[in-house]
Amino acid sequence: MYKLRPFAGRPVLESAHAAITEAIVINEESKVSWSFSGLADPSDAIALLRIKNRPHRTILLLAIADLCSRAASA
């Protein structure tokens, strides 16, 4: 699943914290509803896209398109 690991240093940690804080503030101040529920980890689907001359299943492409659409909306 997800590979969690410590941050490389304090500046990286502070940058990540600032980004999370900014997202929280934007979410609280806006009337936009962010929803990433129901999204599957796209790693496997993206890995399959890298295989040359491989036919792609429509469901995988739709899952990646959904992820991209939600990310663009956010």
N, CA, C and O atoms as a GROMACS GRO file, in nm:
protein
  296
    1MET      N    1   0.084  -0.118   0.000
    1MET     CA    2   0.000   0.000   0.000
    1MET      C    3   0.089   0.125   0.000
    1MET      O    4   0.167   0.144  -0.094
    2TYR      N    5   0.080   0.207   0.100
    2TYR     CA    6   0.159   0.329   0.107
    2TYR      C    7   0.287   0.305   0.185
    2TYR      O    8   0.286   0.236   0.288
    3LYS      N    9   0.395   0.360   0.138
    3LYS     CA   10   0.523   0.345   0.206
    3LYS      C   11   0.550   0.473   0.284
    3LYS      O   12   0.596   0.572   0.228
    4LEU      N   13   0.522   0.469   0.412
    4LEU     CA   14   0.545   0.584   0.498
    4LEU      C   15   0.689   0.585   0.546
    4LEU      O   16   0.744   0.480   0.578
    5ARG      N   17   0.749   0.703   0.550
    5ARG     CA   18   0.885   0.716   0.600
    5ARG      C   19   0.902   0.856   0.657
    5ARG      O   20   0.828   0.947   0.620
    6PRO      N   21   0.997   0.874   0.745
    6PRO     CA   22   1.018   1.006   0.804
    6PRO      C   23   1.063   1.108   0.699
    6PRO      O   24   1.119   1.072   0.596
    7PHE      N   25   1.037   1.233   0.727
    7PHE     CA   26   1.084   1.340   0.638
    7PHE      C   27   1.235   1.349   0.645
    7PHE      O   28   1.296   1.314   0.746
    8ALA      N   29   1.296   1.396   0.536
    8ALA     CA   30   1.442   1.404   0.525
    8ALA      C   31   1.502   1.509   0.617
    8ALA      O   32   1.620   1.501   0.652
    9GLY      N   33   1.424   1.606   0.656
    9GLY     CA   34   1.476   1.710   0.744
    9GLY      C   35   1.366   1.808   0.780
    9GLY      O   36   1.255   1.802   0.728
   10ARG      N   37   1.399   1.896   0.869
   10ARG     CA   38   1.300   1.992   0.918
   10ARG      C   39   1.243   2.082   0.808
   10ARG      O   40   1.122   2.104   0.807
   11PRO      N   41   1.325   2.134   0.714
   11PRO     CA   42   1.268   2.218   0.608
   11PRO      C   43   1.162   2.145   0.524
   11PRO      O   44   1.062   2.204   0.485
   12VAL      N   45   1.185   2.018   0.496
   12VAL     CA   46   1.089   1.939   0.419
   12VAL      C   47   0.961   1.920   0.500
   12VAL      O   48   0.850   1.931   0.446
   13LEU      N   49   0.975   1.892   0.628
   13LEU     CA   50   0.861   1.876   0.716
   13LEU      C   51   0.780   2.006   0.724
   13LEU      O   52   0.657   2.003   0.714
   14GLU      N   53   0.847   2.118   0.742
   14GLU     CA   54   0.779   2.246   0.752
   14GLU      C   55   0.708   2.282   0.621
   14GLU      O   56   0.599   2.340   0.624
   15SER      N   57   0.768   2.248   0.508
   15SER     CA   58   0.704   2.273   0.379
   15SER      C   59   0.577   2.190   0.364
   15SER      O   60   0.475   2.241   0.318
   16ALA      N   61   0.583   2.063   0.402
   16ALA     CA   62   0.465   1.977   0.395
   16ALA      C   63   0.356   2.027   0.489
   16ALA      O   64   0.239   2.027   0.454
   17HIS      N   65   0.396   2.069   0.608
   17HIS     CA   66   0.299   2.122   0.706
   17HIS      C   67   0.232   2.247   0.651
   17HIS      O   68   0.111   2.263   0.666
   18ALA      N   69   0.309   2.335   0.588
   18ALA     CA   70   0.253   2.458   0.531
   18ALA      C   71   0.153   2.425   0.420
   18ALA      O   72   0.049   2.490   0.410
   19ALA      N   73   0.184   2.326   0.339
   19ALA     CA   74   0.093   2.288   0.231
   19ALA      C   75  -0.038   2.232   0.287
   19ALA      O   76  -0.145   2.263   0.236
   20ILE      N   77  -0.029   2.151   0.390
   20ILE     CA   78  -0.149   2.094   0.453
   20ILE      C   79  -0.231   2.204   0.518
   20ILE      O   80  -0.354   2.206   0.507
   21THR      N   81  -0.164   2.296   0.587
   21THR     CA   82  -0.234   2.408   0.650
   21THR      C   83  -0.306   2.492   0.546
   21THR      O   84  -0.421   2.532   0.567
   22GLU      N   85  -0.240   2.518   0.433
   22GLU     CA   86  -0.302   2.596   0.326
   22GLU      C   87  -0.426   2.525   0.271
   22GLU      O   88  -0.528   2.589   0.247
   23ALA      N   89  -0.417   2.395   0.251
   23ALA     CA   90  -0.532   2.319   0.201
   23ALA      C   91  -0.649   2.324   0.298
   23ALA      O   92  -0.764   2.334   0.256
   24ILE      N   93  -0.620   2.315   0.427
   24ILE     CA   94  -0.725   2.322   0.528
   24ILE      C   95  -0.793   2.458   0.527
   24ILE      O   96  -0.916   2.467   0.532
   25VAL      N   97  -0.714   2.564   0.519
   25VAL     CA   98  -0.769   2.700   0.517
   25VAL      C   99  -0.856   2.720   0.393
   25VAL      O  100  -0.966   2.774   0.402
   26ILE      N  101  -0.806   2.677   0.276
   26ILE     CA  102  -0.883   2.691   0.153
   26ILE      C  103  -1.013   2.613   0.163
   26ILE      O  104  -1.118   2.661   0.122
   27ASN      N  105  -1.006   2.493   0.217
   27ASN     CA  106  -1.126   2.411   0.231
   27ASN      C  107  -1.228   2.477   0.324
   27ASN      O  108  -1.348   2.474   0.296
   28GLU      N  109  -1.181   2.536   0.433
   28GLU     CA  110  -1.272   2.599   0.530
   28GLU      C  111  -1.331   2.728   0.477
   28GLU      O  112  -1.444   2.763   0.510
   29GLU      N  113  -1.256   2.801   0.396
   29GLU     CA  114  -1.301   2.932   0.346
   29GLU      C  115  -1.383   2.923   0.218
   29GLU      O  116  -1.457   3.016   0.186
   30SER      N  117  -1.371   2.815   0.145
   30SER     CA  118  -1.439   2.805   0.016
   30SER      C  119  -1.569   2.727   0.031
   30SER      O  120  -1.593   2.658   0.130
   31LYS      N  121  -1.649   2.741  -0.069
   31LYS     CA  122  -1.773   2.666  -0.073
   31LYS      C  123  -1.758   2.542  -0.160
   31LYS      O  124  -1.856   2.473  -0.190
   32VAL      N  125  -1.636   2.515  -0.202
   32VAL     CA  126  -1.608   2.399  -0.286
   32VAL      C  127  -1.600   2.275  -0.198
   32VAL      O  128  -1.539   2.277  -0.091
   33SER      N  129  -1.660   2.169  -0.244
   33SER     CA  130  -1.656   2.044  -0.170
   33SER      C  131  -1.553   1.951  -0.233
   33SER      O  132  -1.565   1.915  -0.350
   34TRP      N  133  -1.453   1.914  -0.156
   34TRP     CA  134  -1.350   1.822  -0.204
   34TRP      C  135  -1.389   1.682  -0.160
   34TRP      O  136  -1.420   1.660  -0.044
   35SER      N  137  -1.386   1.590  -0.252
   35SER     CA  138  -1.414   1.452  -0.215
   35SER      C  139  -1.320   1.359  -0.289
   35SER      O  140  -1.321   1.352  -0.412
   36PHE      N  141  -1.239   1.291  -0.214
   36PHE     CA  142  -1.150   1.192  -0.271
   36PHE      C  143  -1.187   1.053  -0.221
   36PHE      O  144  -1.110   0.958  -0.234
   37SER      N  145  -1.308   1.042  -0.163
   37SER     CA  146  -1.351   0.912  -0.115
   37SER      C  147  -1.379   0.821  -0.234
   37SER      O  148  -1.423   0.866  -0.340
   38GLY      N  149  -1.354   0.696  -0.215
   38GLY     CA  150  -1.381   0.600  -0.320
   38GLY      C  151  -1.272   0.589  -0.425
   38GLY      O  152  -1.284   0.511  -0.519
   39LEU      N  153  -1.165   0.666  -0.410
   39LEU     CA  154  -1.056   0.658  -0.507
   39LEU      C  155  -0.963   0.542  -0.470
   39LEU      O  156  -0.926   0.525  -0.354
   40ALA      N  157  -0.928   0.465  -0.569
   40ALA     CA  158  -0.833   0.357  -0.548
   40ALA      C  159  -0.692   0.408  -0.577
   40ALA      O  160  -0.674   0.507  -0.648
   41ASP      N  161  -0.594   0.341  -0.522
   41ASP     CA  162  -0.455   0.374  -0.549
   41ASP      C  163  -0.429   0.349  -0.697
   41ASP      O  164  -0.446   0.236  -0.744
   42PRO      N  165  -0.388   0.453  -0.773
   42PRO     CA  166  -0.372   0.437  -0.918
   42PRO      C  167  -0.238   0.379  -0.960
   42PRO      O  168  -0.212   0.368  -1.080
   43SER      N  169  -0.153   0.342  -0.867
   43SER     CA  170  -0.017   0.296  -0.900
   43SER      C  171  -0.016   0.180  -0.998
   43SER      O  172   0.060   0.182  -1.095
   44ASP      N  173  -0.098   0.079  -0.973
   44ASP     CA  174  -0.100  -0.038  -1.062
   44ASP      C  175  -0.148   0.001  -1.203
   44ASP      O  176  -0.090  -0.043  -1.302
   45ALA      N  177  -0.252   0.082  -1.211
   45ALA     CA  178  -0.304   0.122  -1.340
   45ALA      C  179  -0.202   0.204  -1.418
   45ALA      O  180  -0.185   0.186  -1.538
   46ILE      N  181  -0.134   0.294  -1.348
   46ILE     CA  182  -0.033   0.376  -1.414
   46ILE      C  183   0.085   0.291  -1.459
   46ILE      O  184   0.141   0.314  -1.566
   47ALA      N  185   0.123   0.193  -1.378
   47ALA     CA  186   0.232   0.103  -1.417
   47ALA      C  187   0.198   0.028  -1.544
   47ALA      O  188   0.283   0.008  -1.630
   48LEU      N  189   0.071  -0.015  -1.557
   48LEU     CA  190   0.030  -0.086  -1.678
   48LEU      C  191   0.036   0.003  -1.802
   48LEU      O  192   0.061  -0.046  -1.912
   49LEU      N  193   0.014   0.133  -1.784
   49LEU     CA  194   0.021   0.225  -1.897
   49LEU      C  195   0.163   0.236  -1.953
   49LEU      O  196   0.182   0.272  -2.069
   50ARG      N  197   0.261   0.205  -1.871
   50ARG     CA  198   0.401   0.215  -1.914
   50ARG      C  199   0.446   0.098  -2.001
   50ARG      O  200   0.553   0.104  -2.061
   51ILE      N  201   0.366  -0.008  -2.008
   51ILE     CA  202   0.403  -0.125  -2.086
   51ILE      C  203   0.370  -0.099  -2.232
   51ILE      O  204   0.254  -0.078  -2.269
   52LYS      N  205   0.473  -0.100  -2.314
   52LYS     CA  206   0.459  -0.069  -2.456
   52LYS      C  207   0.378  -0.177  -2.528
   52LYS      O  208   0.393  -0.296  -2.501
   53ASN      N  209   0.293  -0.134  -2.619
   53ASN     CA  210   0.210  -0.221  -2.703
   53ASN      C  211   0.115  -0.310  -2.623
   53ASN      O  212   0.075  -0.416  -2.671
   54ARG      N  213   0.078  -0.267  -2.504
   54ARG     CA  214  -0.015  -0.343  -2.423
   54ARG      C  215  -0.154  -0.283  -2.440
   54ARG      O  216  -0.170  -0.161  -2.426
   55PRO      N  217  -0.255  -0.364  -2.469
   55PRO     CA  218  -0.390  -0.309  -2.475
   55PRO      C  219  -0.433  -0.263  -2.335
   55PRO      O  220  -0.406  -0.331  -2.236
   56HIS      N  221  -0.499  -0.151  -2.328
   56HIS     CA  222  -0.538  -0.095  -2.199
   56HIS      C  223  -0.686  -0.120  -2.174
   56HIS      O  224  -0.770  -0.097  -2.261
   57ARG      N  225  -0.716  -0.165  -2.054
   57ARG     CA  226  -0.855  -0.188  -2.016
   57ARG      C  227  -0.923  -0.055  -1.992
   57ARG      O  228  -0.869   0.034  -1.926
   58THR      N  229  -1.041  -0.042  -2.044
   58THR     CA  230  -1.117   0.083  -2.033
   58THR      C  231  -1.139   0.122  -1.888
   58THR      O  232  -1.134   0.241  -1.855
   59ILE      N  233  -1.165   0.026  -1.801
   59ILE     CA  234  -1.192   0.057  -1.661
   59ILE      C  235  -1.072   0.123  -1.594
   59ILE      O  236  -1.088   0.212  -1.510
   60LEU      N  237  -0.951   0.080  -1.631
   60LEU     CA  238  -0.830   0.143  -1.575
   60LEU      C  239  -0.816   0.286  -1.624
   60LEU      O  240  -0.782   0.376  -1.546
   61LEU      N  241  -0.842   0.307  -1.751
   61LEU     CA  242  -0.833   0.442  -1.805
   61LEU      C  243  -0.937   0.534  -1.741
   61LEU      O  244  -0.908   0.651  -1.714
   62LEU      N  245  -1.055   0.482  -1.718
   62LEU     CA  246  -1.159   0.562  -1.653
   62LEU      C  247  -1.121   0.596  -1.509
   62LEU      O  248  -1.148   0.707  -1.462
   63ALA      N  249  -1.059   0.503  -1.438
   63ALA     CA  250  -1.016   0.529  -1.301
   63ALA      C  251  -0.910   0.638  -1.297
   63ALA      O  252  -0.913   0.726  -1.211
   64ILE      N  253  -0.816   0.633  -1.390
   64ILE     CA  254  -0.712   0.736  -1.397
   64ILE      C  255  -0.773   0.870  -1.436
   64ILE      O  256  -0.736   0.974  -1.382
   65ALA      N  257  -0.867   0.869  -1.530
   65ALA     CA  258  -0.934   0.993  -1.571
   65ALA      C  259  -1.012   1.054  -1.454
   65ALA      O  260  -1.012   1.176  -1.437
   66ASP      N  261  -1.077   0.970  -1.374
   66ASP     CA  262  -1.151   1.018  -1.257
   66ASP      C  263  -1.056   1.084  -1.157
   66ASP      O  264  -1.085   1.191  -1.104
   67LEU      N  265  -0.944   1.019  -1.131
   67LEU     CA  266  -0.844   1.075  -1.041
   67LEU      C  267  -0.796   1.210  -1.091
   67LEU      O  268  -0.788   1.306  -1.014
   68CYS      N  269  -0.763   1.218  -1.219
   68CYS     CA  270  -0.714   1.344  -1.278
   68CYS      C  271  -0.821   1.453  -1.269
   68CYS      O  272  -0.790   1.569  -1.239
   69SER      N  273  -0.944   1.416  -1.294
   69SER     CA  274  -1.055   1.513  -1.289
   69SER      C  275  -1.073   1.569  -1.148
   69SER      O  276  -1.090   1.689  -1.130
   70ARG      N  277  -1.068   1.481  -1.048
   70ARG     CA  278  -1.084   1.527  -0.910
   70ARG      C  279  -0.965   1.612  -0.866
   70ARG      O  280  -0.982   1.711  -0.795
   71ALA      N  281  -0.844   1.574  -0.908
   71ALA     CA  282  -0.726   1.651  -0.873
   71ALA      C  283  -0.733   1.790  -0.938
   71ALA      O  284  -0.698   1.890  -0.874
   72ALA      N  285  -0.777   1.797  -1.062
   72ALA     CA  286  -0.788   1.927  -1.130
   72ALA      C  287  -0.893   2.015  -1.063
   72ALA      O  288  -0.875   2.136  -1.053
   73SER      N  289  -1.002   1.953  -1.018
   73SER     CA  290  -1.105   2.030  -0.948
   73SER      C  291  -1.055   2.088  -0.817
   73SER      O  292  -1.090   2.200  -0.778
   74ALA      N  293  -0.972   2.010  -0.749
   74ALA     CA  294  -0.919   2.056  -0.620
   74ALA      C  295  -0.825   2.171  -0.641
   74ALA      O  296  -0.769   2.224  -0.545
   0.00000   0.00000   0.00000
